Amino acid sequence: MRYLLIDGHPDSDRLTTALIDHYAANCPAGADIDRLILRDMAFDPVLHQGYARPQKWEADLERAARLLDGCDHLVIAFPMWWGGEPALVKGFVDRLLLPHFTFRYHEHDDWWDKLMEGRSADALVTMDTPGIFLRFAYHNSIKHRWRKQILQFCGFDPARFHIFAPVRKGSAEKNWPKWQARVARAANSAVGLKRKPRQSHLANFLAYGKSRDESP
């Protein structure tokens, strides 16, 4: 079982890192654990021309793609800012989760292939917004988007979303023991999640990109 743990906070020594550390510490014995710290990676977070033309991956993004391709379970942690993820995380998603690598549209209908099938995921999201307010005032918009429009869209299934909130005014310190227990349960239960056979499309994607680069 191979885990890929991604720390998406732009700053160090934050709650996000503590959650990722605790997740890693509670993975089953013998698990293979890879980690990415987005703030330490060198890549342009802007997808300048959308999908119109290939944008060559920097070395750090190509390494991230290989780790994603090889994982069985993805864990990504980040804070919610203004109802969404930090720009660094959004840029990472824009640059990495590309057509023919993580999904592929059909030519003759409106459907698509989920090329990340065979992998599961956990999203660990911290926020100031109380969970009950997120649910009833904002209709869990970030949860639905990350589960359905990002992770499940690409084939990660099950895709679990964990909220740690609120973090202000001492709440994080007060709730930390309870949150540790939740993270430990997620880490331990990931190995037992039911997954389809894992697909791998990275080699085809790289060949596809090369052919587009060489076309007139």
CORHU-V441514 format. One line per field, one symbol per residue. ss: DSSP state (H for helix, E for strand, - for the rest). Layout:
ss: ???
This chain:
ss: -EEEEEE-------HHHHHHHHHHH------EEEEEEHHH------------------HHHHHHHHHHHH--EEEEEEEEE--EE-HHHHHHHHHH--E---EEE------EEE-----EEEEEEEE---HHHHHH----HHHHHHHHHHHHHH----EEEEEEE-----HHHHHHHHHHHHHHHHHHHHHH---------HHHHHHHHHHHHH--
